Amino acid sequence: MRVVITGSNRGIGLEFVRHFLKRGDTVHALCRSSSAELDALAKSSRELYVLHGVDVSSPDASHRVLDHLGNETIDILVQNAGILEREPKLAPSIESIRDQLEVNAIGPVLLTVALLPRLRAGSKVTFVTSRMGSIGDNASGGYYGYRMSKAALNAGAVSLARDFAPLGIAVGIVHPGYVQTSMTGGHGDIDAATAAKQIIERIDQLDMGRSGKFLHANGAELPW
């Protein structure tokens, strides 16, 4: 299987790389900047291809990725790149909201559309989203930019699921859980390796019947 992963230099993204390589897949790891851990994996595996300098919010990201892939088709696309900016309650800034919308929602959706020529019937696209994008589950407020961006990502992913259905391409929308990464300051209920493993299980189960559903990494369906 040929797997393309954004935001692959650390956290859950890096664990995706490890898990897919371990099971024998060919992995294209995309990131804004590489890391010592990702570089070490690249040196030890002939099935890992790293492309750094990929900012999903940049207009030239799709051109760089398409040039990198050449004529290769994508079996699994994991849109994992994302940012979280902590904002004072009732004091969000336009810049913070805009940045999170561009990286968390607009960029991943547009990059997926741009990569459509490399997808085929049977390909799978999975967006790593967040429960914080759920309107029905919001009981604590705050985090305006992050919540808005993940809600926008969910909306875009559902539209892609509908539009990709005639092409036989399934779309997953998965919340990883509260994961111990640098984004959460090391706090969380599970580590990144466990989250990646669970999301890959959801990807393996993803089919046209499950396309467009909002799921927890443990398989539970979440409210919009």
SULTAWO-V188047 format. One record per residue. RES is the residue in three letters. SS is DSSP state (hx for helix, st for strand, lp for the rest). PHI is phi in radians with two decimals (none if undefined). Layout:
RES,SS,PHI / RES,SS,PHI
This chain:
MET,lp,none / ARG,st,-1.79 / VAL,st,-2.07 / VAL,st,-2.05 / ILE,st,-2.25 / THR,lp,-1.64 / GLY,lp,1.05 / SER,lp,-1.72 / ASN,lp,-1.54 / ARG,lp,-2.78 / GLY,hx,0.98 / ILE,hx,-1.10 / GLY,hx,-1.04 / LEU,hx,-1.13 / GLU,hx,-1.21 / PHE,hx,-0.99 / VAL,hx,-0.99 / ARG,hx,-1.06 / HIS,hx,-1.16 / PHE,hx,-1.16 / LEU,hx,-1.11 / LYS,hx,-1.07 / ARG,lp,-1.62 / GLY,lp,1.69 / ASP,lp,-1.44 / THR,st,-1.58 / VAL,st,-2.10 / HIS,st,-1.87 / ALA,st,-1.72 / LEU,st,-1.84 / CYS,st,-2.83 / ARG,lp,-1.21 / SER,lp,-2.52 / SER,lp,-1.33 / SER,lp,-2.44 / ALA,hx,-1.05 / GLU,hx,-1.17 / LEU,hx,-1.20 / ASP,hx,-1.11 / ALA,hx,-1.13 / LEU,hx,-1.11 / ALA,hx,-1.12 / LYS,hx,-1.23 / SER,hx,-1.73 / SER,lp,-2.33 / ARG,lp,-1.43 / GLU,lp,-1.74 / LEU,st,-2.01 / TYR,st,-2.15 / VAL,st,-1.77 / LEU,st,-2.15 / HIS,st,-1.69 / GLY,lp,1.44 / VAL,lp,-1.73 / ASP,lp,-1.77 / VAL,lp,-1.07 / SER,lp,-1.51 / SER,lp,-1.53 / PRO,lp,-1.09 / ASP,lp,-1.60 / ALA,hx,-1.04 / SER,hx,-1.13 / HIS,hx,-1.12 / ARG,hx,-1.12 / VAL,hx,-1.21 / LEU,hx,-1.10 / ASP,hx,-1.10 / HIS,hx,-1.11 / LEU,hx,-1.35 / GLY,lp,1.10 / ASN,lp,-1.68 / GLU,lp,-1.16 / THR,lp,-1.56 / ILE,lp,-1.90 / ASP,lp,-1.49 / ILE,st,-2.33 / LEU,st,-1.98 / VAL,st,-1.96 / GLN,st,-1.57 / ASN,lp,-1.87 / ALA,lp,-1.03 / GLY,lp,-3.03 / ILE,lp,-2.32 / LEU,lp,-2.28 / GLU,lp,-1.94 / ARG,lp,-1.43 / GLU,lp,-2.09 / PRO,lp,-1.09 / LYS,lp,-1.05 / LEU,lp,1.09 / ALA,lp,-2.46 / PRO,lp,-1.25 / SER,lp,-1.87 / ILE,hx,-1.03 / GLU,hx,-1.11 / SER,hx,-1.12 / ILE,hx,-1.12 / ARG,hx,-1.08 / ASP,hx,-1.04 / GLN,hx,-1.21 / LEU,hx,-1.09 / GLU,hx,-1.16 / VAL,hx,-1.40 / ASN,hx,-1.48 / ALA,hx,-2.19 / ILE,hx,-1.11 / GLY,hx,-1.03 / PRO,hx,-1.05 / VAL,hx,-1.18 / LEU,hx,-1.18 / LEU,hx,-1.14 / THR,hx,-1.09 / VAL,hx,-1.08 / ALA,hx,-1.13 / LEU,hx,-1.53 / LEU,hx,-0.93 / PRO,hx,-1.08 / ARG,hx,-1.73 / LEU,lp,-1.65 / ARG,lp,-2.59 / ALA,lp,-1.02 / GLY,lp,1.74 / SER,lp,-1.19 / LYS,st,-2.23 / VAL,st,-2.07 / THR,st,-2.23 / PHE,st,-1.77 / VAL,st,-1.48 / THR,st,-1.88 / SER,lp,-2.68 / ARG,hx,-1.06 / MET,hx,-1.20 / GLY,hx,-1.51 / SER,lp,-1.40 / ILE,lp,-1.31 / GLY,lp,-1.17 / ASP,lp,-1.75 / ASN,lp,-1.43 / ALA,lp,-1.94 / SER,lp,-2.14 / GLY,lp,1.18 / GLY,lp,1.20 / TYR,lp,0.84 / TYR,hx,-1.03 / GLY,hx,-1.10 / TYR,hx,-1.20 / ARG,hx,-1.08 / MET,hx,-1.11 / SER,hx,-1.19 / LYS,hx,-1.30 / ALA,hx,-1.13 / ALA,hx,-1.15 / LEU,hx,-1.07 / ASN,hx,-1.04 / ALA,hx,-1.11 / GLY,hx,-1.13 / ALA,hx,-1.14 / VAL,hx,-1.14 / SER,hx,-1.08 / LEU,hx,-1.10 / ALA,hx,-1.03 / ARG,hx,-1.19 / ASP,hx,-1.28 / PHE,hx,-1.46 / ALA,hx,-0.97 / PRO,lp,-1.13 / LEU,lp,-1.59 / GLY,lp,1.34 / ILE,lp,-1.89 / ALA,st,-1.61 / VAL,st,-2.15 / GLY,st,-1.78 / ILE,st,-2.28 / VAL,st,-2.25 / HIS,st,-1.54 / PRO,lp,-1.35 / GLY,lp,1.72 / TYR,lp,-1.55 / VAL,st,-1.85 / GLN,st,-1.35 / THR,lp,-2.37 / SER,hx,-1.14 / MET,hx,-1.11 / THR,hx,-1.73 / GLY,lp,1.18 / GLY,lp,1.47 / HIS,lp,-1.50 / GLY,lp,2.65 / ASP,lp,-1.61 / ILE,st,-2.39 / ASP,st,-1.52 / ALA,hx,-1.13 / ALA,hx,-1.10 / THR,hx,-1.15 / ALA,hx,-1.07 / ALA,hx,-1.09 / LYS,hx,-1.06 / GLN,hx,-1.16 / ILE,hx,-1.16 / ILE,hx,-1.10 / GLU,hx,-1.07 / ARG,hx,-1.17 / ILE,hx,-1.12 / ASP,hx,-1.08 / GLN,hx,-1.45 / LEU,lp,-1.11 / ASP,lp,-2.51 / MET,lp,-1.14 / GLY,lp,-1.23 / ARG,lp,-1.73 / SER,lp,-1.06 / GLY,lp,1.51 / LYS,lp,-1.57 / PHE,st,-1.71 / LEU,st,-2.10 / HIS,st,-1.33 / ALA,lp,-1.01 / ASN,lp,-1.41 / GLY,lp,1.79 / ALA,lp,-1.25 / GLU,st,-1.43 / LEU,lp,-1.90 / PRO,lp,-1.34 / TRP,lp,-1.31
